Amino acid sequence: MKNKNRYKKEFSPSELTEKAFAIYSDSDITFYEKEGIFWYGFNPQEDPAELGTIEDVEEFLLSFDE
């Protein structure tokens, strides 16, 4: 994978709101982080898309709330 020196990120419950962490835990989304900037991907074989800050991660995850 062309991850351009990004590092896979596993979130802990203290890093996200309870609802966002629940969505993250139930998803197949892979997150990457470098220097406070986050990327995500649904397929580990593809280059991840830039997402932004932790606040953007939160908003992105909450967009999957039913």
Residue pairs with C-beta under 8 A, 6 or more apart in sequence:
1 44
1 45
1 46
1 47
2 47
3 32
3 47
3 48
4 47
5 34
6 32
6 33
6 34
6 39
6 48
7 32
7 33
7 34
8 30
8 31
8 32
9 31
9 32
9 33
9 38
10 31
11 21
11 24
11 31
11 57
13 21
15 21
15 54
16 24
16 54
16 57
16 58
16 61
17 58
17 62
19 62
19 65
20 57
20 58
20 61
20 62
23 61
23 62
23 64
23 65
24 31
24 61
27 61
27 64
28 42
29 40
29 41
29 42
30 40
30 41
30 42
30 44
30 48
31 38
31 39
31 40
31 51
31 57
32 38
32 39
32 40
32 41
32 48
33 39
36 53
36 54
37 50
37 52
37 53
38 50
38 51
38 52
38 53
38 54
38 56
38 57
39 48
39 49
39 50
39 51
40 48
40 49
40 51
40 57
40 60
41 47
41 48
41 49
51 57
51 60
